[in-house]
Amino acid sequence: MKFGCCGIAPFIALAGAWAAPAAAQEQDWAKVVEAAKKEGAVTVYHAQLGAPHWKTVVKVFESRYGVRVQEFDARASELTERIRVEQTSGRYVADIEFHGESSIVLQRGEGFIAEHGGVPNMAGLRAPFAADKWQVPAWVQVVCMLVNTNMVKPAEEPRVWKDILDPKWKGKILTDDMRAVGSGQTVFAVLYKTYGADFLESLKTQNMTLGRDLQENTRRVARGEFPLFINQIIAFASPIKGLPAKVIVPEDGCPITPIQGAVLRGAPHPNAARLFMNHLIEMESQVTYAKSWMGTVVQGIADKLDDPEDKRFAQAKLMGSIQAEERDLMLKRATDMMK
């Protein structure tokens, strides 16, 4: 299963692993739901940074099941470090995390991840997204560009990634930190693999401005502080609808971070963790995400969307992602190159 040159690492689809008769499956899942309600809470670690679509999905979950959601919401790098500290010290606080695929693969190697046991809504996942016994796809962060429409005329908009090397953008580009886990690193790695080191060396000479607050970066473009932000997670532009800003979906595609749900070792509320994982990939939750311009992982979402922009982003060309085995190398190259 590949996207362009970079691809998304294939998952092992385990639909058949839970191929018990339907009645038995329903009965077993009913026991999970009952146990989750008795646990009464679930602690979720994620990097949604206060996104409204996340809050909506959480509110529906709490209302429907009576299970309280406790959260740690931070940048991906902070999330990774907190989980490492808790797991290595034996202080099991988190039940479930939603994190980048490569991060979870690395955590599996450290023994931080538990087998989740399966959830019913896995049956609705769309290709190439599929679950294995450790992780379940939840959503996709699609990273494109954002321009201020008062400062950039339609004819001047970047059409492909190489357009941002044009001298006219020198000193005018806002970027996330490419030397840290997150959307900046995703863009660096995918562009490096697609267009080579020379492309990034040329981009460096554009005298980009670094901003580590992703949502503030979006607002800075909308306010006219910068004409172009090159690490725009599409969903983070949804709250600025109506302002002079436009998401650019390059013709050559958008780098992505596939976000997976994984139950942590020693989870205090394992049943509630599975229930929340299942909730994130049901149709209602995924449509909520799509209407907020986040990439989705289940079948049939486009048929549920009426807004042209929602459909445009749901059908964005996906360029590729960072694989677990590449991340350290890409971080080192970004650190060396983007000093």
C-alpha positions in Angstrom: 0.0 0.0 0.0 1.9 3.0 -1.2 1.2 6.7 -1.7 3.5 8.1 -4.4 7.2 7.5 -3.7 7.0 7.6 0.1 3.9 5.7 1.0 2.3 4.6 4.2 3.7 1.5 5.8 1.3 -1.4 5.3 -0.8 -2.6 8.2 -1.8 -6.2 8.7 -5.6 -6.3 8.4 -7.0 -8.5 11.2 -10.7 -8.5 10.4 -10.6 -12.3 10.2 -8.9 -12.6 13.5 -12.2 -11.6 15.2 -14.3 -13.7 12.9 -16.5 -15.2 15.6 -20.3 -15.5 14.8 -22.0 -12.2 14.8 -24.2 -12.9 17.8 -21.1 -13.9 19.9 -19.3 -10.8 18.8 -22.2 -8.6 19.8 -22.4 -10.3 23.1 -18.7 -9.9 23.8 -18.7 -6.3 22.8 -21.7 -5.6 25.1 -19.6 -6.9 27.9 -16.8 -4.5 27.0 -19.3 -1.6 26.9 -20.7 -2.6 30.3 -17.2 -2.9 31.8 -16.2 0.5 30.4 -19.2 2.1 32.0 -18.2 0.6 35.3 -14.7 1.9 34.9 -16.3 5.3 34.5 -13.3 7.2 33.0 -10.7 7.0 30.4 -7.4 8.9 30.2 -6.6 9.9 26.6 -3.3 11.4 25.4 -3.4 13.2 22.1 -2.1 16.2 20.1 -5.3 17.8 18.9 -4.3 21.1 20.6 -7.9 22.0 21.5 -9.4 21.4 18.1 -13.2 21.9 18.1 -13.9 18.6 16.2 -12.0 16.7 18.9 -14.1 18.4 21.6 -17.3 17.5 19.8 -16.4 13.9 19.5 -15.4 13.7 23.2 -18.7 15.4 24.3 -20.8 12.9 22.3 -18.8 10.0 23.9 -19.3 11.2 27.4 -23.0 11.9 26.9 -23.6 8.5 25.2 -21.7 6.3 27.6 -21.4 8.2 30.8 -17.7 7.7 30.8 -15.6 10.7 31.7 -12.7 11.6 29.4 -9.5 12.9 31.0 -6.9 14.3 28.7 -3.3 15.3 28.1 -3.3 17.5 25.0 0.2 18.6 23.8 2.6 18.6 20.8 3.6 15.3 19.5 7.1 15.6 20.9 5.8 16.3 24.4 3.3 13.4 24.1 6.1 11.0 23.2 8.3 12.1 26.2 5.5 11.9 28.7 4.6 8.4 27.7 8.2 7.4 27.8 8.6 8.7 31.4 5.4 7.1 32.6 6.1 3.7 31.1 9.7 3.5 32.1 8.9 4.5 35.7 5.9 2.1 35.9 3.5 5.0 36.6 0.6 3.9 34.4 -1.6 6.9 33.9 -2.7 6.9 30.3 -5.2 4.4 29.0 -5.0 5.2 25.3 -3.0 7.5 23.0 -3.6 8.9 19.6 -0.3 9.4 18.0 1.6 9.2 14.7 2.1 5.8 13.2 5.9 5.9 13.4 5.8 7.0 17.0 3.6 4.1 18.0 5.8 1.6 16.1 8.8 2.8 18.0 6.9 2.6 21.3 6.0 -1.0 20.5 9.7 -1.8 20.3 10.0 -0.4 23.8 7.2 -2.5 25.1 4.9 0.5 25.9 1.9 -0.7 23.8 -0.6 -3.4 24.8 -2.7 -5.5 22.4 -6.1 -3.7 22.1 -8.3 -6.8 21.6 -10.2 -5.5 18.6 -13.2 -3.1 18.1 -16.3 -3.6 15.9 -15.8 -0.4 13.8 -12.6 -1.8 12.4 -14.7 -3.4 9.8 -15.5 -0.1 8.2 -11.9 1.1 7.6 -11.0 2.1 4.1 -7.9 1.1 2.1 -5.0 1.5 2.6 -5.9 2.0 6.3 -6.2 -1.2 8.3 -5.7 -2.2 11.9 -3.3 -4.7 13.5 -3.5 -6.1 17.0 -1.5 -3.1 18.4 -3.1 -0.1 16.7 -6.2 1.1 14.9 -6.2 4.0 12.4 -8.2 7.0 13.8 -7.7 9.9 11.5 -5.1 11.5 9.2 -3.4 14.9 9.6 -3.1 16.2 6.0 -0.4 18.9 5.8 -0.7 21.4 2.9 -0.1 25.2 2.7 -2.0 28.4 3.7 -1.9 31.7 1.9 -3.3 35.1 2.8 -5.7 36.0 0.0 -5.2 39.8 0.4 -1.4 39.3 -0.1 -1.4 36.5 -2.6 -3.3 36.7 -5.9 -4.7 33.5 -7.4 -2.2 33.6 -10.2 0.7 33.8 -7.6 -0.4 30.9 -5.5 2.0 27.9 -5.2 0.7 25.1 -7.4 3.3 22.5 -6.5 5.9 22.3 -3.7 8.8 23.5 -5.9 7.0 26.8 -6.4 7.9 27.9 -2.8 11.5 28.1 -4.0 10.7 31.1 -6.1 12.7 34.1 -5.0 9.5 36.1 -4.5 8.8 34.1 -1.3 12.2 34.9 0.3 11.6 36.2 3.8 7.9 35.6 3.5 7.5 32.0 4.5 6.3 30.9 8.0 7.1 27.3 9.0 6.7 24.9 11.8 9.9 23.5 13.4 11.3 20.8 11.0 13.7 19.6 13.6 11.1 18.3 16.0 8.4 15.6 15.8 5.3 17.2 14.3 4.0 18.6 11.0 7.2 20.4 10.3 9.2 17.2 10.5 6.6 15.4 8.3 6.9 18.0 5.6 10.7 17.9 5.8 10.9 14.2 5.5 8.4 13.7 2.7 9.9 16.6 0.6 13.4 15.2 1.3 12.4 11.8 0.1 10.5 13.2 -2.9 12.7 15.9 -4.1 16.0 15.3 -2.4 18.4 17.2 -0.1 19.0 20.0 -2.7 15.3 21.0 -2.5 15.6 21.5 1.3 18.9 23.3 1.0 17.3 25.7 -1.4 14.3 26.1 0.9 16.6 27.0 3.8 17.9 30.0 1.8 14.4 31.4 1.7 15.0 32.8 5.2 11.8 31.2 6.7 10.4 32.3 10.0 10.0 29.6 12.6 6.8 29.4 14.7 6.1 26.4 17.0 2.4 27.1 17.7 0.6 25.5 14.8 -2.8 27.2 15.4 -1.2 30.5 16.0 0.7 30.2 12.8 -2.6 29.8 11.0 -3.9 32.9 12.6 -0.8 34.9 11.8 -1.3 34.2 8.1 -5.0 35.1 8.4 -4.0 38.4 10.1 -1.6 39.2 7.3 1.7 38.9 9.2 2.9 36.4 6.6 1.6 35.5 3.1 2.5 31.8 3.2 2.6 29.1 5.9 4.0 25.8 4.5 3.0 23.4 7.3 -0.7 23.9 7.4 -2.7 21.0 8.9 -5.9 21.5 6.9 -8.1 21.0 9.9 -6.5 23.8 11.8 -7.7 26.2 9.1 -11.3 25.3 9.6 -11.8 27.8 12.5 -10.7 30.7 10.3 -13.4 30.2 7.6 -14.4 33.6 6.3 -11.1 35.2 7.0 -8.7 36.2 4.1 -6.9 32.8 4.1 -7.0 29.9 1.7 -5.7 26.3 2.0 -3.5 25.4 -1.0 -3.6 21.7 -1.9 -0.5 21.2 -4.1 -1.0 19.2 -7.2 1.8 16.9 -6.3 0.1 16.0 -3.0 0.1 16.7 0.7 2.4 15.0 3.3 0.4 13.2 5.9 0.7 11.9 9.5 -1.5 8.8 10.0 -2.8 9.0 13.5 -3.3 5.7 15.3 -5.1 4.8 18.5 -3.2 2.5 20.8 -3.8 1.2 24.3 -0.9 1.7 26.7 0.6 -1.0 28.8 -0.8 -1.1 32.2 -3.9 1.0 31.2 -6.1 1.5 34.3 -9.3 1.6 32.2 -8.7 -0.9 29.3 -12.3 -1.4 28.4 -13.0 2.3 28.3 -9.9 2.7 26.1 -11.4 0.2 23.6 -14.7 1.8 23.7 -13.2 5.3 23.0 -11.1 3.8 20.2 -14.3 2.4 18.6 -16.1 5.7 19.0 -13.4 7.6 17.1 -13.9 5.4 14.0 -17.7 5.3 13.9 -19.4 7.1 11.0 -20.7 10.0 13.1 -17.3 10.8 14.5 -15.5 10.5 11.2 -18.1 12.8 9.5 -17.5 15.4 12.3 -13.8 15.2 11.5 -14.3 15.5 7.7 -16.5 18.6 8.2 -13.6 20.1 10.1 -11.3 19.2 7.3 -9.4 16.4 9.0 -8.5 13.3 7.0 -10.6 10.3 7.7 -10.0 6.5 7.6 -13.4 4.9 7.1 -15.5 4.1 4.0 -18.3 6.2 2.6 -17.4 9.6 4.1 -17.5 11.6 0.9 -21.1 10.5 0.4 -22.0 12.2 3.6 -20.5 15.6 2.7 -22.3 18.4 0.9 -20.0 21.4 1.3 -17.6 21.7 -1.7 -14.6 22.6 0.5 -15.3 19.6 2.7 -15.2 17.4 -0.3 -12.1 19.0 -1.8 -10.1 18.3 1.3 -11.6 14.8 1.8 -10.3 14.0 -1.7 -6.9 15.6 -1.4 -4.0 13.7 -3.0 -1.9 12.1 -0.3 1.8 12.3 -0.8 3.3 10.1 1.8 4.5 10.0 5.4 7.5 9.3 7.7 8.1 5.6 8.4 9.2 4.6 11.8 12.6 3.3 10.7 13.3 6.7 9.0 12.3 9.1 11.7 15.6 9.4 13.6 17.6 9.8 10.4 15.1 12.5 9.1 15.3 14.3 12.4 19.1 14.3 12.3 19.2 15.6 8.8 16.7 18.3 9.6 18.7 19.3 12.7 21.9 19.5 10.7 20.4 21.3 7.8 18.0 23.7 9.4 20.4 25.2 12.0 
